[in-house]
Amino acid sequence: MRELIKQGGIKKRLHDLLFSLAAILAALIFIALIFAFALPFFEAIIKPLFAKTNSTDLPSAFYIAKTILFTFSQSVCSVALAILIAMPGAFFLANRNFAGKKILASFSAVPLCIPALITALGYISVFGMSGIYNKILMGIFKLNEPPLTFIYSFWGIVICQGFYNFPLIMVTVARLWQKLGTDEEDSARLLGAGNVKIFFTVTLWKIMSALISSCIPVFLFCFFSFMIVELFGTTGGTTLESAIYHCARSSLNFKNAAILSLVETLSAFLILVFYSLMENKSEKIQGLNFLSEQKQKKALQRREIFPFSFYSLIVILFFVLPYFLIMFSSFTMSKDGSYVFTFKNWIFLFKSKNFISSIKNTFLTGTGTSFLCTAAAVFYSLFLSSISVSDRMKMFLKIIPVLPMAVSSVVMGIGMAGL
């Protein structure tokens, strides 16, 4: 018995030692990541602000205001479109059983796995001047000019970004929605309320936390949009991200880039603060019956078949088809005015000198980044759970880990290049 107790004590001390070493390592990683973030930030924004320059070269207040307005306008419209497309899908995923349900839910991986550049190229293949839709319409109606030209405009940016990001909102909302009980909805229905009124007065408030938490990352993606704006933007319409890039890359005016970067970062920070406030408020509102037993999903009702079919058609035309054409193009090649099936594109890719090294570098970079971020996140989570502070202070501490979301990749790239 004494031997067993002794062995148990040794194991406990060894466990405590390993835990302490892991905590110290995580703390060091957390501190290192803070410096890795702070130094490029200082180099890109703080340092150039104090550099001497001619005042006539500084951006005018009108230009800054115009750029901010365009940035917020396309971001808000993109998120609004994403919500409009996501909510019907979230309803069907959470409340109905239908064929293809797992496929619809799997679309949430697309914004996380497919770069914005690929999405933009897919939209050009579908809606571009020589896209498949224009070719079909020109052939049917014998037109000399392509009828669809919206892609190279403000609304082209909005449509591309809205459909690109809607699965994130759809799946996040659906996961919460399917866990909610229906007691309040049933009571409201017995009192004579219609489905629309029930949704806006009861259900919407119960899923508000999921809606907000999914919309903010989407808004920030659109706010920091670069590639899609560069491809689809019109003359005179540019986002802060694009303006920063052109100031630093084209004109080498780093002070102007720093001023625009500061405006962009402060704007994004205010969005994150607003997000934290709204999330805390929605968490208090959401759950009249949050822990109710999960409801049984029904099959599609007869009156829902047409709306569901129309919704599926919209998703196919604006979301599925652009990616399908990208994949289809990789297996085809133009020959004598027609397309032939071939593996030459893939063979050329596999034989290229940089293919293996690119795969290796991508894997190592992703794995290393994931490890560092996870270690730092675990340390900070343990730190937050172990301290006792006021709710206001805790909300402030929760904002700290998401501060990097307020700084764009272009700004960090400029800062790292200057180090």
Secondary structure as UniProt FT lines:
FT   HELIX           2..41
FT   HELIX           42..46
FT   HELIX           47..49
FT   HELIX           55..57
FT   HELIX           61..95
FT   STRAND          96..97
FT   TURN            99..100
FT   HELIX           101..106
FT   HELIX           107..109
FT   HELIX           110..113
FT   HELIX           116..127
FT   TURN            129..130
FT   HELIX           132..141
FT   TURN            150..151
FT   HELIX           154..177
FT   TURN            178..179
FT   HELIX           183..190
FT   TURN            191..192
FT   HELIX           195..198
FT   HELIX           199..203
FT   HELIX           204..206
FT   HELIX           208..223
FT   HELIX           227..232
FT   TURN            235..236
FT   HELIX           240..249
FT   HELIX           254..285
FT   TURN            290..291
FT   STRAND          298..299
FT   HELIX           302..304
FT   HELIX           305..315
FT   HELIX           316..320
FT   HELIX           321..330
FT   STRAND          332..335
FT   TURN            336..337
FT   STRAND          338..341
FT   HELIX           344..351
FT   TURN            353..354
FT   HELIX           355..386
FT   HELIX           391..399
FT   HELIX           400..406
FT   HELIX           409..418
//
